[in-house]
Amino acid sequence: MPSSLSYGVELEFLFPQHYSRADVEKTMRKTKWRVKTDDSIVGAGLALEINSPVLTGTSGFQSIVKACRAAGALCPQLNWSTACHIHVGRDGSYWQLRQLQNLCANFIEMEESFDALCPAYRKDSPYARSNKKLLLDNNLAIQSLLATTSTEQLINLFNPGGTQGCRYFKLNLRSLGRHNTVEFRQFAGTSSAEEVAGITALCVWFAILAGERIGALPKQERGPPAREGRNLRSRGRNKAALELNHVFSSRGVLALSPAAFHNTAPYSPVQQVQQLLTFLEPAGQDLADFVSTRAASQSI
């Protein structure tokens, strides 16, 4: 697991009605995971969200196993409204503008690949809307993301909306302001430690590989660094989209272009998953096996 990123997990559950919040808090106390109410969870039962502390490295995955076992012992129920959210941070530092642009561009290109790893009811959830559909509906291409000149501008383009709904997208950048993290929101709820660990590894590796594409730029091509602070008011200067395209193509990753984005002949689900597997190849075989198995379980 990359050491340069931190991560956090939010698990949503419907606990049996004979439990109280105090019961759940007592069960989770030894794990150091926090218990919160969540109004987005609907159904019969006690609707609660279990939140991890900031996690890093392999010890974070040990924490995930303990928390999932503790919550699972209470026999929580799952439905279309329960979800698993993954936050990814920079472990004490800040996301640079170009890292975020790159992450968003890659996610747009591979949103359907992520969809293939989720049940159908999570692909069009009101609490995890499509970032790609948003851009298409507004006649925008990936270059629009790469052309932003500040983190604030990118956030407003990628996650627009009022104060209530602006974070309800599959990839949410609004959490940068509060937690200095990006949030992956589309995965279905689960108490399986293996599933949660696999989803977390997927999101962390996806985030760091997108960031490394920017970090791998030769010095003479980088331009001034983007200095991003907690108030999100700092201004960074991004490279031209064509220059980024050249770097991506030369590294065998994605060629970012409006033509590719507006492709009228989309990949099949199998091809979409293969696209994601190719991107994640540096992460190793264990993650590839998880992605392949999960995709097969969703009947792609």
N, C-alpha and C positions, 0 to 999 in steps of 0.2 A: 504494500500500500504506500503511495507517495507520501512522504513526510512533510511536504510543503503545504498541504491542505489540511484543514480541520473540517469536521462535519457534525451534523446533528440530525436527529430523527424525531419525527412526530407520528405517533400511532393513534388512530381514532377507533374507538370501540363502543359497543352497546353492551354493558355489563348486565347480568340478570338483576331484576328489580329488587330482589331480597338483599342486595348489597347496597351500602351507602357509600358516599364519596370517602368518608373516613375509613371504611373498610379497605377501599382500593389504595388510599394513601398509605395505610399501615403496611399493606402487602408490598408496595413499591419502595418503601422507605430505605431499605437496605441497598437498593440498586442506585439510589440518588437520582432517579428519574422523577420529574415533577408531574403532578396530576392537575389538569385544568378542565373546566367546562368548555363545551363547544356547541354553539347553536346551529352549526351546519349539519350536525348528525341528526337524522330523523329515524323514528321507529320506537317500538316498545322496549323499554329498558333504560338503564342509567347511561346517558351519553357523556363520555369523558374522553379527553385526549391525554396521552402519556408522552411527555417530552423529555428527551435526553439532555444531559449537560453537554457542553462542548466536548467532542470526542476527537481523538487523534490516533493514528497508527493502529497496531494490532490490539492494543488494550481497549480501544473503542469498540472493536468487534466482540471482545469478551463481555463488555458492558451490554451490547445488544442481545447477546445470548441470555444473560442473566435476566434482563428486563422482559424479554419475550417469554421466558419460562415462568416468571412471576405473574405476568398478566395472563398468560394462557391457563394458569392454574385456576383462574376465576371464571373460566369458560365464557369468554366474551363472544358476542354475536357480531357478524359482519353483514353489511348490505351495500347497496349502490352508493350510499352517502358516506360510508367509512373509507378512509384513505390512509395512505402511507406517504408522508412528505419528507423529502431529504433536503437539508440545507448544506451547502458547501461554502466554506470560508477559506481565507488565505493564511490561517494560523498566525494571527497577530499583525499581519500587514493588510494592505488594501488592494482591492481589485483595480487594475489599471484599465483605462478606457478601452485600449486595443484588445486586451484579454476578453473583456465583456462583449465587444463587437464580434470577436471571433467566435466566442461561445454561442452567442445568439444566432449568428449566421450558420454555424454548423447544426444547431438545433433545428432551425427552420428547414434546412436541407434533409434532416433525418427525423423529423417529427413523426412521420408514418412508421419509421423503424421502431421508435419508442411505443407507438400505438400497438404495434404487433406483439408487444410484450404485456399488454393490458387486456382485461376483459372488455367486451364491447361497450358496456355501460360507463366505462371510464374514458372512452374516446371522445365523448361529447358531454362531459359533465359541466353543469353550470358553475362549478367551483374549480374547474381546470379547463378553461376554454382554449381553443386552438390559436397559438401565436401565428401560425402560417396563414390560417383563414383570415385573421385580422389584417395582415399585410395585403393579402390578395383582395379583400373587400375594399381596401383603401387604395388599390392600384399601385402598391409599393413593391419594390424588389429588394433583394438582399443588399444591393448597393446603397439603399437608403439607410440601412443600419450602419454600414461602414463609413458613410459620409457624415455621421453625427460628430459634433465637436466637443461634447461634454457628456459625462455620465447622466446628468439630469435630462438632457435631450434624448439620449438613447432610451432611458426608462420611460419617458413620456410617449415615445414612439412604439415601444415594445409592449408596454403594459399601461395603456391609457384608460381613462374612466374616472368616475367619481371615487370618493374616499372608501366606499363600501366594496366596489367591484373591481378596482384596478389591479388587485393582486391575484384575482381568480383566473390565472392563466397557467398552462402546463409548465412553462418556465417563467418564474416570477422574479423580477429584479427589484421589486419594491422593498424586499427584505434587506436590501443593501443599507437603507437609511436607518433601520433599527438594529440589525444584527451583523451588518457587513457580510452578508451571505447572499448567494443566489439559491432559489428554492425550486426544486422539481416536485410538482404537485399532482401528477396524473396517475400515480400508481395506486392500485386498489389496496384496501385495508387487509392486513394479515397479522397473525400472531406467531407465524412461523419464523424462528430465528434464522433458518437457512435462507428464506425468501428475503427477509429484511436485510440481512448481511449482503446478499447478492445484489439487491437493488441499490444499496448504499455504495458498494464497490463500483457498480456501473456508473452511478452519477458522479462519484469522486474521480474516477479515471476519465470519464468523458470531459469533465471540467478541466482537469489538468492537461489532457492532451490538446484541447482547444487552446489553452493558454500557452502551451509549449510551441505551438505553431508560430505564435507571435514572438515568443522568447527566442526562437531559433533564427530570427532574421539576422543577417550579417550586420555588423555595426554600422557600416556606411549606409544601410537602407533603413535604419530604425527611425531617424529623426529625433526630435526632442521627446523626452519621456513624458508620459501623461501622469501628472501628480494629482491623485485623487484623495481627498480627505473625507472625514466622517460627515461633513456638512454637504458634500456632493456639489460644491460650488466651483471647485477647481476646474480649470480648463485644460484639456489635453489636445494635442494635434495628432490626427490619424494619418496613416499613409493612404495614398490614392488606391481606389478599389482595384485598378488594373495591376498595380504593383503587388497587392496582396494576392490577386489571382495568380500571378506569376510564381510567387513563393509557394502557394498551395500546390499548384500543378507540378512544380519542380520537385516537391517532396512526396508526390504521389498521393496526396490527400484529396481535397475537394477543389474543383474549379468553380468558383463562385461567380455566377453570371445570371442576369435576368432570364436568359433563354433556358438555362437549366431549371431555374426556379419556377418558371411558368410552363414547364414541360406538360403538354397535353396528353402524353402517353406515360402515366406514372408507372413506377416499378410495381411488380407483383409483391405481395407480402414476403415471399421467400427472398426475393431480390433486395427488399428493404432491409431485412434482417442481415443479409450478407453484407450489405453496405455498412451497417453498424459494426459487424464483426471485423471487417477490414479496417475500419477506423480504430477499433479497440485492440488491434493485434499486439501493440507493445505492452498491453496489460497482462498478457499471458493466457495460458490455456484454461485455467480454472474459471476465469470470467467468461471466456468464450463458451465453455461448456454450460455455464449457468444461463447465458443469454440464449443459446440454442435450445436448451431443455425448456426454458420458460416460453419461448416462442412456440415450440411444438405443443405445449400444454394449452395454448390459447387457440389451437386449431387453425394455424395460418395456412 
